[in-house]
């Protein structure tokens, strides 16, 4: 199936039964994902919880640290993920949670993972079939988590890349407001590409050409070393995904701003 990191609604509808579909619906402060799943989901999809399967407990490594392989692997196996079966991930959060799952699967060695372009909203708008009720029993997968398939940077080397992208909203990037973390501002030298810029008005990702233009404007071009961060490391994966659509590779700073400010000796920039 692998043909870029995105899959369209019609293509997924034709692939049902031959791919593993993961529902990772999650919204900060929004309705609970399992309840939304029970009310309706892509037929055959297995629900995956972001907080327990796609992140570790918050702490000095940030609000959503990467999960240990010993946690991520059984969670993916329980959802039916196998090494040789393509995976499609979707959410109802503009692709943010789906991008996190896409990145984690790629990071842990799965080579055929795609995100449903437009997510649950586009699936429903297209009149595609909907299944209700709790997650069905699925045959356990054989996925083996082998970390290292995607690039990461740490707090120590985040500033060493050519282009460090802050994926948060502009007002958070500038340090004008900070609704979540205790310190406002950004990592010095970072440039801002909010995740909302990755999407067209219909909720789908912009074309590769449009995304290349957006990221070229901040210096993210072929030959440049690029990394992305956000508040807790979740939504930054959306920029990494958009860059991959554009044909560019970028590292993720998993700890992101919430880890950066855990050490008061690290510099902060505003404005």
ZABA-69083 format. One record per residue: residue in three letters; z, x, y of N, C-alpha, C, CB in turn. Coordinates in pm, whole numbers, padded with zeros to 5 digits, always signed. Last residue first. Glycine has a CB too. Layout:
REM ZABA-69083
ALAZXYZXYZXYZXY;...
This chain:
REM ZABA-69083
UNK+02183+00865+03733+02085+00855+03842+01944+00842+03792+02094+00976+03931;UNK+02358+01123+03541+02333+00985+03587+02227+00986+03695+02464+00919+03641;UNK+02465+01311+03259+02380+01299+03378+02362+01152+03413+02241+01367+03355;UNK+02713+01512+03114+02659+01377+03132+02580+01376+03262+02772+01269+03134;UNK+02801+01765+02870+02762+01719+03004+02700+01580+03003+02664+01816+03066;UNK+03093+01779+02665+02947+01769+02675+02907+01712+02810+02890+01682+02560;UNK+03364+01762+02660+03308+01884+02718+03156+01879+02729+03347+02003+02634;UNK+03440+01533+02528+03435+01529+02675+03381+01655+02739+03572+01503+02729;UNK+03287+01400+02265+03336+01532+02305+03327+01539+02458+03252+01648+02236;UNK+03179+01153+02261+03306+01169+02189+03369+01304+02220+03285+01154+02038;UNK+02930+01147+02372+03044+01134+02463+03178+01144+02394+03035+01003+02536;UNK+02769+01172+02139+02763+01272+02246+02889+01266+02333+02638+01250+02332;UNK+02812+00938+01996+02867+01064+01945+02874+01168+02056+02782+01117+01827;UNK+02685+00756+02161+02824+00730+02123+02888+00852+02059+02830+00611+02026;UNK+02423+00854+02187+02514+00861+02300+02659+00844+02259+02478+00755+02402;UNK+02362+00991+01852+02322+00937+01982+02434+00941+02085+02274+00794+01964;UNK+02364+01044+01581+02490+01012+01649+02469+00951+01785+02572+01136+01663;UNK+02088+01098+01517+02160+00983+01461+02288+00946+01536+02194+01010+01319;UNK+01813+01160+01668+01949+01208+01687+02041+01094+01642+01977+01250+01837;UNK+01513+01212+01491+01614+01117+01535+01745+01192+01558+01633+01002+01430;UNK+01189+01347+01575+01318+01352+01508+01408+01244+01565+01383+01492+01523;UNK+00850+01241+01538+00968+01266+01620+01092+01269+01532+00983+01158+01730;UNK+00497+01259+01542+00622+01266+01467+00737+01301+01560+00612+01370+01352;UNK+00227+01036+01614+00314+01147+01653+00443+01143+01571+00346+01141+01805;UNK+00072+00811+01594+00024+00933+01530+00105+01056+01565-00117+00957+01566;UNK+00169+00575+01684+00082+00649+01775+00027+00778+01715+00156+00680+01902;UNK+00341+00515+01480+00223+00430+01498+00120+00503+01584+00263+00295+01562;UNK+00532+00709+01546+00454+00724+01422+00329+00636+01426+00541+00688+01298;UNK+00631+00599+01779+00563+00728+01786+00480+00753+01660+00664+00841+01804;UNK+00752+00374+01671+00640+00359+01764+00562+00488+01776+00690+00315+01901;UNK+00956+00501+01520+00853+00420+01454+00731+00405+01543+00909+00282+01416;UNK+01104+00612+01727+01047+00700+01625+00935+00628+01551+01157+00747+01525;UNK+01181+00377+01857+01092+00471+01925+01028+00568+01826+01169+00548+02032;UNK+01344+00276+01652+01230+00196+01699+01130+00285+01773+01278+00081+01791;UNK+01550+00451+01632+01452+00453+01525+01328+00373+01561+01513+00400+01396;UNK+01711+00375+01841+01624+00491+01861+01519+00503+01751+01707+00619+01867;UNK+01873+00174+01742+01749+00134+01810+01658+00252+01840+01782+00062+01938;UNK+02075+00343+01611+01999+00238+01544+01867+00212+01615+02081+00109+01537;UNK+02226+00522+01757+02134+00576+01657+02052+00472+01585+02209+00654+01557;UNK+02376+00418+01961+02446+00450+01836+02354+00503+01726+02516+00328+01785;UNK+02210+00429+02191+02354+00419+02202+02425+00466+02076+02393+00279+02232;UNK+01969+00678+02122+02001+00553+02190+02152+00547+02207+01948+00428+02111;UNK+01705+00925+02092+01841+00879+02073+01859+00748+02149+01944+00985+02120;UNK+01452+01140+01957+01492+01016+02024+01638+00985+01993+01403+00898+01980;UNK+01242+01428+02009+01353+01360+01941+01391+01238+02023+01475+01456+01923;UNK+00976+01658+01967+01026+01533+02026+01143+01480+01943+00912+01428+02034;UNK+00776+01926+02055+00886+01882+01969+00957+01767+02040+00987+02001+01939;UNK+00423+01902+02093+00556+01903+02153+00660+01863+02049+00562+01808+02276;UNK+00190+01865+01949+00234+02001+01974+00372+02011+02037+00137+02070+02061;UNK+00090+01569+02107+00070+01663+01996+00116+01802+02036-00077+01665+01951;UNK+00354+01451+02327+00215+01466+02286+00209+01559+02167+00128+01521+02403;UNK+00556+01345+02547+00554+01338+02400+00409+01335+02353+00631+01213+02348;UNK+00563+01329+02822+00543+01460+02761+00541+01462+02610+00648+01550+02806;UNK+00566+01083+02928+00694+01155+02933+00685+01289+02861+00805+01070+02871;UNK+00307+00997+02887+00357+00998+03024+00491+01069+03038+00370+00855+03075;UNK+00280+00984+02617+00222+01100+02684+00276+01111+02826+00069+01092+02686;UNK+00387+00732+02568+00467+00849+02536+00411+00977+02597+00476+00865+02386;UNK+00182+00564+02665+00321+00547+02710+00400+00675+02686+00387+00429+02637;UNK-00042+00655+02521-00039+00666+02667+00105+00658+02720-00124+00556+02731;UNK+00030+00587+02261+00006+00727+02295+00012+00748+02446-00130+00773+02240;UNK+00040+00310+02285+00163+00384+02263+00145+00532+02294+00211+00366+02119;UNK-00233+00250+02315-00138+00217+02422-00009+00297+02408-00107+00066+02421;UNK-00329+00342+02066-00378+00401+02190-00281+00374+02305-00518+00345+02225;UNK-00200+00178+01883-00174+00322+01880-00217+00387+02011-00247+00387+01763;UNK-00086-00124+02048-00182-00046+01972-00145+00103+01976-00325-00067+02026;UNK+00255-00246+02023+00132-00218+02095+00039-00134+02007+00162-00145+02228;UNK+00398-00466+01782+00386-00334+01841+00252-00322+01915+00398-00225+01734;UNK+00472-00810+01877+00417-00707+01788+00408-00574+01861+00277-00750+01737;UNK+00549-00987+02069+00652-00932+01982+00602-00831+01882+00719-01041+01911;UNK+00361-01065+02249+00377-01149+02130+00480-01096+02032+00245-01163+02060;UNK+00351-00866+02441+00416-00993+02475+00440-01081+02354+00333-01068+02576;UNK+00418-00560+02256+00335-00647+02340+00409-00778+02362+00195-00671+02275;UNK+00653-00287+02252+00604-00416+02203+00516-00486+02306+00720-00505+02165;UNK+00762-00063+02361+00681-00045+02240+00608-00172+02198+00769+00003+02126;UNK+00929-00132+02562+00796-00089+02601+00704-00072+02480+00804+00041+02678;UNK+01173-00177+02439+01092-00292+02478+00951-00255+02517+01158-00366+02591;UNK+01295+00070+02420+01225+00018+02303+01136-00101+02337+01324-00021+02197;UNK+01234+00285+02701+01307+00173+02638+01227+00114+02524+01339+00064+02742;UNK+01227+00596+02749+01124+00504+02700+01199+00391+02629+01021+00577+02602;UNK+01325+00850+02964+01353+00714+02920+01227+00641+02875+01420+00637+03032;UNK+01445+01182+02890+01353+01091+02957+01369+00953+02893+01205+01141+02947;UNK+01712+01420+02941+01644+01317+02863+01551+01234+02951+01745+01225+02794;UNK+01857+01592+03098+01721+01630+03064+01644+01525+02986+01723+01754+02986;UNK+02176+01512+02963+02096+01578+03066+01958+01622+03016+02171+01697+03121;UNK+02217+01197+02826+02216+01340+02794+02127+01409+02898+02164+01366+02647;UNK+02356+00959+03061+02260+01004+02960+02280+01151+02930+02114+00978+03006;UNK+02586+00689+03142+02500+00804+03172+02409+00837+03057+02585+00924+03208;UNK+02931+00601+03093+02793+00569+03130+02716+00697+03159+02790+00475+03251;UNK+03165+00562+02833+03113+00649+02938+02969+00611+02965+03125+00799+02899;UNK+03224+00386+02626+03323+00404+02732+03276+00492+02849+03446+00463+02675;UNK+02959+00149+02537+03030+00276+02522+03120+00303+02643+02930+00391+02505;UNK+02872-00111+02635+02924-00088+02500+03011+00037+02492+02809-00077+02403;UNK+02756-00140+02885+02828-00254+02828+02898-00226+02696+02733-00365+02809;UNK+02722+00023+03160+02741+00064+03021+02823-00043+02951+02810+00204+03010;UNK+02510+00085+03441+02597-00003+03363+02613+00057+03225+02538-00149+03355;UNK+02396+00315+03542+02439+00210+03635+02533+00110+03570+02318+00138+03691;UNK+02281+00517+03399+02426+00517+03411+02478+00413+03507+02473+00650+03454;UNK+02017+00523+03337+02054+00575+03469+02206+00579+03489+01991+00489+03577;UNK+02031+00404+03084+01982+00541+03097+02026+00601+03230+01829+00545+03085;UNK+02102+00148+03163+02197+00228+03085+02158+00376+03092+02202+00180+02938;UNK+01873+00071+03296+01998+00073+03370+02108+00149+03295+02044-00069+03399;UNK+01671+00085+03093+01671+00177+03207+01805+00185+03281+01566+00136+03304;UNK+01797+00072+02755+01747+00005+02876+01760+00098+02995+01824-00127+02901;UNK+01730+00356+02536+01808+00245+02588+01741+00184+02711+01949+00291+02623;UNK+01617+00583+02430+01552+00456+02400+01624+00335+02459+01542+00439+02251;UNK+01540+00889+02552+01650+00792+02552+01586+00654+02539+01739+00803+02683;UNK+01401+01176+02413+01376+01039+02460+01502+00955+02445+01259+00975+02384;UNK+01327+01495+02490+01436+01415+02434+01427+01276+02496+01578+01481+02461;UNK+01098+01735+02431+01111+01603+02491+01221+01526+02418+00976+01524+02486;UNK+01148+01983+02310+01068+01977+02433+01088+01846+02507+00920+01995+02400;UNK+01491+02041+02207+01355+01993+02186+01280+01989+02318+01355+01853+02119;UNK+01749+02104+02271+01657+02216+02248+01513+02171+02226+01703+02297+02129;UNK+01929+01902+02284+01867+01944+02409+01767+02057+02393+01974+01986+02505;UNK+02019+01885+02021+01939+01775+02078+01867+01817+02205+02029+01655+02107;UNK+02181+02066+01892+02044+02108+01922+01957+01998+01983+01979+02158+01797;UNK+02436+01952+01875+02425+02092+01913+02282+02131+01952+02472+02179+01800;UNK+02404+01699+01782+02450+01714+01919+02430+01857+01968+02598+01675+01931;UNK+02096+01733+01590+02239+01711+01606+02276+01722+01753+02319+01812+01522;UNK+01803+01574+01463+01867+01674+01546+02014+01636+01559+01799+01686+01686;UNK+01584+01531+01180+01699+01492+01261+01737+01608+01352+01819+01451+01171;UNK+01292+01415+01011+01362+01516+01090+01478+01455+01168+01265+01584+01186;UNK+01285+01291+00675+01254+01275+00817+01341+01373+00895+01279+01127+00865;UNK+01375+01369+00425+01236+01330+00439+01191+01307+00582+01211+01208+00360;UNK+01641+01424+00375+01558+01531+00430+01414+01494+00454+01563+01647+00341;UNK+01800+01307+00069+01791+01324+00214+01698+01438+00255+01929+01349+00272;UNK+01719+01108-00170+01711+01253-00152+01693+01281-00004+01594+01314-00235;UNK+01813+00855-00377+01818+00899-00237+01823+01051-00229+01940+00838-00166;UNK+01614+00688-00595+01706+00802-00586+01701+00856-00444+01668+00914-00690;UNK+01560+00368-00728+01550+00457-00614+01657+00566-00618+01561+00378-00485;UNK+01526+00176-00917+01558+00311-00965+01554+00414-00853+01462+00351-01075;UNK+01676-00157-00886+01572-00056-00871+01617+00080-00922+01531-00045-00727;UNK+01768-00441-01078+01805-00321-01004+01690-00221-00999+01929-00255-01067;UNK+01613-00750-01024+01630-00640-01118+01664-00514-01039+01502-00619-01203;UNK+01806-00986-00837+01687-00902-00853+01717-00794-00955+01643-00840-00719;UNK+01900-01309-00758+01929-01193-00842+01800-01115-00861+01989-01235-00980;UNK+01848-01400-00411+01828-01416-00555+01869-01291-00631+01683-01450-00585;UNK+02073-01489-00158+01985-01385-00210+01971-01399-00361+02039-01246-00174;UNK+02094-01849-00102+02146-01712-00111+02047-01617-00176+02276-01711-00189;UNK+01843-02046+00079+01948-02023-00018+01991-01878-00023+01904-02067-00153;UNK+01480-02070+00101+01617-02087+00151+01717-02058+00040+01638-02229+00206;UNK+01166-01943+00205+01258-01970+00096+01398-01982+00155+01252-01857-00014;UNK+00855-02025+00341+00995-01990+00366+01078-02031+00246+01047-02058+00496;UNK+00512-01928+00400+00617-01995+00322+00756-01939+00350+00587-01982+00175;UNK+00383-01927+00742+00395-01871+00608+00512-01935+00533+00414-01717+00616;UNK+00321-01995+01002+00326-02100+00901+00334-02049+00759+00208-02187+00915;UNK+00337-01812+01202+00211-01814+01128+00209-01921+01019+00187-01679+01066;UNK+00596-01834+01284+00492-01887+01372+00358-01897+01301+00478-01799+01496;UNK+00729-01697+01077+00746-01840+01092+00632-01901+01175+00881-01870+01157;UNK+00635-01434+01131+00616-01495+00998+00626-01647+01007+00721-01440+00898;UNK+00731-01398+01387+00586-01405+01367+00554-01465+01231+00523-01265+01381;UNK+01007-01393+01335+00951-01491+01429+00801-01507+01408+00979-01448+01574;UNK+01046-01175+01160+01068-01312+01113+01002-01415+01204+01217-01340+01104;UNK+00806-00930+01279+00925-00977+01210+00926-01124+01173+01041-00949+01293;UNK+00618-00780+01411+00655-00909+01469+00772-00974+01400+00540-01001+01466;UNK+00524-00631+01118+00497-00632+01261+00523-00771+01319+00352-00588+01289;UNK+00742-00516+00890+00662-00634+00920+00646-00645+01070+00727-00763+00861;UNK+00714-00174+00808+00787-00277+00882+00693-00393+00910+00845-00219+01016;UNK+00705+00008+00497+00642-00045+00618+00730-00154+00678+00501-00101+00587;UNK+00696+00282+00282+00780+00183+00349+00709+00138+00475+00922+00240+00381;UNK+00667+00504+00072+00581+00390+00100+00665+00274+00154+00503+00346-00027;UNK+00838+00708-00002+00716+00745+00069+00628+00626+00108+00636+00838-00016;UNK+01176+00783+00017+01078+00683-00024+00954+00699+00063+01137+00537-00011;UNK+01363+00977+00111+01261+01015+00015+01165+00909-00032+01325+01069-00099;UNK+01542+00930+00314+01597+00953+00180+01490+00962+00072+01693+00842+00146;UNK+01372+00882+00527+01460+01000+00532+01512+01034+00392+01578+00976+00628;UNK+01267+00635+00446+01180+00752+00458+01263+00880+00455+01097+00744+00589;UNK+01501+00482+00462+01429+00494+00335+01336+00615+00337+01349+00367+00307;UNK+01563+00516+00735+01656+00562+00632+01587+00577+00496+01773+00465+00619;UNK+01340+00396+00863+01369+00538+00882+01459+00591+00771+01435+00562+01019;UNK+01365+00130+00772+01243+00207+00747+01271+00356+00755+01132+00168+00849;UNK+01613+00069+00888+01600+00071+00742+01476+00150+00701+01592-00073+00686;UNK+01544+00091+01162+01653+00170+01107+01640+00180+00955+01790+00109+01145;UNK+01346-00103+01181+01309+00037+01202+01417+00130+01147+01287+00065+01351;UNK+01501-00330+01140+01398-00296+01042+01356-00151+01057+01276-00387+01058;UNK+01652-00332+01373+01720-00310+01246+01619-00270+01138+01796-00436+01203;UNK+01428-00368+01556+01525-00259+01569+01597-00229+01437+01627-00294+01676;UNK+01246-00576+01564+01214-00461+01481+01318-00350+01484+01085-00406+01521;UNK+01348-00783+01710+01237-00706+01768+01206-00579+01691+01268-00671+01911;UNK+01517-00900+01526+01575-00827+01638+01470-00732+01696+01703-00748+01593;UNK+01490-01001+01276+01461-01091+01388+01520-01033+01516+01519-01234+01361;UNK+01311-00801+01029+01432-00854+01092+01393-00960+01195+01514-00739+01159;UNK+01190-00635+00729+01175-00717+00849+01311-00759+00902+01089-00841+00819;UNK+01006-00412+00522+01133-00446+00585+01106-00534+00707+01212-00318+00625;UNK+00867-00342+00210+00843-00398+00343+00977-00447+00397+00737-00515+00339;UNK+00776-00088-00019+00883-00166+00044+00836-00216+00180+01012-00081+00057;UNK+00612-00021-00334+00615-00027-00187+00725-00120-00137+00480-00072-00133;UNK+00749+00153-00602+00711+00020-00554+00718+00018-00402+00802-00090-00615;UNK+00853+00387-00699+00709+00368-00708+00661+00230-00666+00665+00394-00848;UNK+01133+00376-00664+01055+00484-00604+00907+00452-00597+01076+00611-00681;UNK+01268+00055-00577+01231+00157-00674+01136+00256-00609+01166+00093-00798;UNK+01505-00182-00483+01415-00076-00438+01395+00027-00547+01471-00008-00312;UNK+01678-00395-00524+01555-00388-00602+01460-00276-00565+01483-00514-00590;UNK+01920-00394-00409+01820-00479-00345+01684-00471-00414+01805-00440-00199;UNK+02047-00203-00556+02091-00341-00574+01993-00439-00511+02229-00361-00514;UNK+01921+00022-00449+01896-00016-00589+01934-00162-00613+01975+00076-00686;UNK+02036+00024-00195+01893+00003-00210+01858-00038-00353+01816+00130-00171;UNK+02303+00070-00264+02269-00049-00186+02120-00080-00200+02306-00030-00037;UNK+02292+00319-00397+02323+00197-00474+02291+00069-00398+02468+00196-00513;UNK+02204+00480-00160+02128+00468-00285+02164+00344-00366+02149+00591-00370;UNK+02408+00462+00036+02275+00407+00061+02198+00386-00069+02197+00500+00153;UNK+02624+00596-00077+02637+00456-00040+02500+00392-00028+02715+00442+00092;UNK+02538+00851-00124+02611+00785-00233+02637+00638-00204+02743+00856-00258;UNK+02443+00928+00122+02345+00896+00017+02411+00820-00098+02279+01024-00035;UNK+02622+00772+00389+02612+00876+00287+02511+00832+00180+02752+00905+00222;UNK+02457+00646+00680+02535+00627+00558+02521+00747+00466+02491+00499+00485;UNK+02490+00776+01011+02408+00758+00892+02497+00736+00770+02315+00881+00871;UNK+02703+00583+01233+02659+00707+01168+02571+00678+01047+02780+00790+01125;UNK+02735+00402+01471+02660+00370+01349+02612+00500+01283+02540+00276+01380;UNK+02890+00524+01667+02921+00387+01628+02849+00344+01501+02885+00293+01740;UNK+02983+00872+01591+02916+00764+01661+02952+00628+01606+02768+00783+01656;UNK+03136+01060+01474+02990+01078+01459+02913+00964+01525+02952+01086+01311;UNK+03392+00973+01506+03348+01081+01595+03198+01107+01582+03426+01210+01564;UNK+03312+00635+01419+03408+00744+01434+03353+00849+01527+03444+00805+01297;UNK+03231+00356+01203+03229+00427+01331+03339+00531+01339+03244+00328+01446;UNK+03113+00396+00866+03212+00344+00960+03209+00423+01091+03353+00349+00898;UNK+02752+00418+00828+02890+00446+00789+02984+00386+00892+02915+00598+00773;UNK+02470+00205+00759+02554+00284+00849+02688+00310+00783+02572+00212+00985;UNK+02347+00035+00588+02260+00120+00670+02339+00204+00771+02159+00035+00743;UNK+02540-00114+00455+02441-00041+00377+02363+00060+00459+02345-00137+00314;UNK+02716-00231+00642+02770-00176+00518+02671-00090+00441+02817-00287+00430;UNK+02560-00303+00867+02687-00234+00884+02736-00167+00756+02791-00331+00934;UNK+02329-00436+00761+02318-00311+00836+02450-00236+00837+02273-00338+00979;UNK+02267-00566+00444+02356-00568+00560+02353-00433+00631+02499-00603+00517;UNK+01988-00722+00314+02057-00593+00325+02138-00595+00454+01956-00473+00323;UNK+01855-00961+00087+01925-00933+00213+01998-00800+00204+02024-01047+00246;UNK+01528-00966-00043+01669-00942-00067+01736-00907+00064+01689-00828-00171;UNK+01263-01206-00075+01330-01099-00001+01477-01088-00041+01318-01123+00150;UNK+01143-01422-00193+01169-01304-00276+01241-01193-00206+01044-01253-00329;UNK+00994-01539+00103+01017-01559-00040+01034-01427-00116+00902-01637-00101;UNK+01177-01474+00395+01050-01450+00325+01076-01465+00175+00991-01309+00359;UNK+01416-01739+00462+01374-01599+00456+01238-01590+00386+01479-01513+00381;UNK+01682-01945+00574+01539-01926+00555+01501-01780+00558+01462-02001+00660;UNK+01952-01966+00556+01881-02077+00620+01730-02065+00605+01917-02085+00766;UNK+02029-01723+00453+02042-01842+00368+01961-01959+00424+02188-01882+00353;UNK+01986-01562+00683+01908-01543+00561+01910-01669+00474+01962-01422+00481;UNK+02183-01653+00854+02044-01668+00893+01953-01655+00771+02007-01563+00999;UNK+02403-01570+00705+02384-01712+00732+02240-01741+00772+02481-01760+00842;UNK+02370-01289+00702+02365-01366+00577+02343-01515+00598+02492-01345+00501;UNK+02391-01225+00990+02268-01210+00914+02264-01290+00785+02247-01068+00882;UNK+02542-01431+01232+02558-01346+01114+02431-01344+01031+02676-01394+01028;UNK+02405-01424+01566+02449-01494+01444+02455-01399+01326+02356-01610+01413;UNK+02507-01147+01784+02429-01264+01747+02481-01329+01620+02283-01225+01729;UNK+02624-00909+01846+02676-01027+01911+02603-01155+01876+02673-01008+02057;UNK+02338-00755+01754+02468-00728+01813+02514-00851+01890+02462-00603+01905;UNK+02188-00880+01467+02187-00880+01613+02327-00850+01662+02136-01016+01669;UNK+01985-00864+01184+02110-00820+01246+02091-00825+01397+02151-00675+01198;UNK+01811-00869+00882+01841-00936+01008+01981-00902+01057+01825-01086+00993;UNK+01665-00748+00681+01776-00675+00742+01814-00737+00876+01740-00526+00760;UNK+01522-00806+00385+01559-00879+00506+01682-00810+00564+01588-01032+00477;UNK+01270-00650+00206+01410-00643+00248+01427-00716+00380+01456-00496+00259;UNK+01065-00670-00074+01085-00713+00065+01234-00714+00096+01022-00854+00089;UNK+00853-00483-00269+00994-00517-00249+01014-00550-00102+01088-00401-00293;UNK+00540-00618-00388+00618-00527-00305+00763-00574-00302+00561-00519-00160;UNK+00426-00814-00530+00387-00678-00567+00461-00573-00485+00237-00659-00551;UNK+00522-01044-00425+00524-01032-00570+00487-00893-00618+00433-01131-00631;UNK+00300-01045-00154+00425-01094-00213+00416-01093-00365+00455-01236-00162;UNK+00060-00977-00038+00124-00876-00123+00251-00926-00191+00157-00755-00040;UNK-00019-01178+00128-00105-01149+00013-00039-01052-00086-00237-01091+00059;UNK+00178-01158+00319+00169-01280+00241+00086-01258+00115+00108-01393+00324;UNK+00114-00910+00432+00235-00923+00352+00229-01048+00265+00359-00928+00442;UNK-00124-00981+00562-00127-00881+00456-00003-00891+00369-00138-00741+00515;UNK-00033-01166+00749-00129-01209+00646-00133-01110+00531-00268-01225+00706;UNK+00142-00998+00906+00190-01116+00834+00095-01155+00722+00207-01233+00931;UNK+00094-00639+00867+00078-00768+00932+00123-00882+00843-00066-00789+00972;UNK+00294-00350+00874+00216-00442+00793+00210-00576+00866+00277-00458+00649;UNK+00326-00003+00970+00337-00146+00996+00253-00226+00898+00295-00178+01139;UNK+00278+00269+00926+00415+00218+00912+00433+00069+00936+00503+00291+01006;UNK-00009+00337+00711+00059+00330+00839+00191+00260+00824-00027+00259+00942;UNK-00046+00246+00445-00158+00258+00538-00103+00249+00679-00266+00147+00513;UNK+00048+00208+00118+00074+00287+00237-00049+00304+00324+00128+00421+00199;UNK+00000+00082-00120+00000+00000+00000+00000+00085+00125+00119-00093+00000;
